[in-house]
Each structure stands twice: as structure tokens, then as C-alpha cells.
Amino acid sequence: MELDIMKKQNLNKVKELIFKSVDEVNKENIPKKKSTKENLKDNEVSTKPVEFFPTSVAKKVDFGRKSAWVLKDKVEDWTNRDFYLYISNKYFTKYSEKWGYAAIAISNYINKIKEVLLNMIGFLDNITFRDYIDFFFEKWSTSLRENNKNQTIYPKYFIKEEVVNDFVKYYDMVKREVNLPIESNNMFNEKDFEASYLVDKNSWVVEYGVILTSNWLILKKEIDEKQAVEIVKDIVQKVCKSDKIKDKIRDNTFKYSPYPEWFKMKDSKEFLIFSENEIKFEENKKYESWKR
């Protein structure tokens, strides 16, 4: 009897040691909870609204803990997160209160705003989108905000038809005032051209046309001619959701002509927006740095 009791006691001790050992192993394997700062490194956007305020304002008023996020110096490098911060900053500066929307929700919605603008204007880069936000807050935000009971700016206001149409008219007027006539070829700047390619390839093709972009891919990026044509053609088919964008691509293809005869890609009909080869090619020294 005593032997049975001793056996049971020993067995219970062994079980206790086993469970203790397993529990210690599990504790070692459980990942440590990350700090807020570590989590922000892993995720570009937080699911909580970011408290983003101008430095000058933050020095005067104690808003509690501030986000470490700051806008990148160059607008060309901005992501949707930067635009979220920019809008939040504009809202606070104008109305002295936080814009109560989560970063991740607005960052996703910004894609929708960009798509609407791209369809209306024909191309879109970061500078134009920043200008649209400035235009919105300067001309439309207050009236829209005052006309709803919550006294806020809803994200959907950024794609209201009358707002977008008003910006398109304003933008076209500004472009006419500052740009050279469409017939002039002095507008081409290779640094701007390459920067546009890096920022947004869709806008790049719309802004510079199909001949310049396809030949640059062939001559400067050393991409096979057939593949280069397919890249540009895919973009054309993707962005041409209206005749306005097709006309924009056609106009900008003509704008930089006549092209040199040594260009590899000359058949504009390949891109499905030209009914015939209307583009001029002749002996000239334009784009000489592209020559191989």
C-alpha cells in the first residue's frame, strides 16, 4: 500500500516537472509584444489616427504624444501615407482640430481620388495631386464642411464631381498660362522625363506620348523592341478610359516630333490610338544622348 502511494507521489512529481518544463519552453517561444514604435516600423500606416501637427503649433500647445512620422522632403517621393499626413496637417492648420480619420483608411481612399483625377486630367503626378489638395482646401473645404451636421470633411468630398471639374478648369487655365505652345519642342527636359518615369509610368506615357517613351525604353533601358512596345501599349490600354485621355496621348506624341530617323520604333499604329502613321521622322540631333 505504502509502495503504491510512493509510486503515485513520484509520478505526480514527474508530471509536475514535465508541465513546468513545457510551460517554460512555451514562454520562451511566445514573441515579445512589440512597442508602438516597433510596430510602426513594420507597418507603413497605423490603424489609429495619427496626431500630425505643424512644429510651430506643437511647440505652443501640448497635444500629448506626437507621431514620429514626417513628410518626405521631395513631393515626388511622397506615398499615400505622406498625402494623408499632408491632408491632416492642412485640416488642422485651417480648423484647429484633428481630422478624425485613420491613416490606413485614408491611404487606401487616396487611390480612388487619384484614379478619378487621372481619368479627368489625362495624367497625374505627385505635384499635381498636391496642388489638387491645396486647391480643395483653399476653395471648397469650408463650404462643404459647414454644410454637414458633423462639421467635418468627409473623404468622399475629394471626389465630388463639381470639385474635380472646377480643378480641371483651373488646372487647364494654369497650364495655358505657363506652358509653351504645343508646337514648340523646347519643352522637353530629360531629367523631368526620367523623374516622371520613376514616379508613375502611367502618367509618364500620357505626358510624353508613345514614340518617345517606347524608344527611350529601347535605347536607354536596353529593353527588347517588342517588349518595350508591349509595355507602352499595355499602359495605353489601361489608362485610355475616355477619348480625352486618348487625345492627350496623341497630342503629346505629336508635341515632341519630328523625331530622329534613327529611332527604332516608328510605327505609331502599333499602339492602337493612331489610325495611320502620322508622326514625322527626319534627320536631326534631338535626343542625341540616347543614340547607341
Summary of the structure (lengths in Angstrom):
residues: 292
radius of gyration: 29.0
end to end distance: 98.7
largest distance: 111.5
contacts: 758
relative contact order: 0.07
helix: 64%
strand: 1%
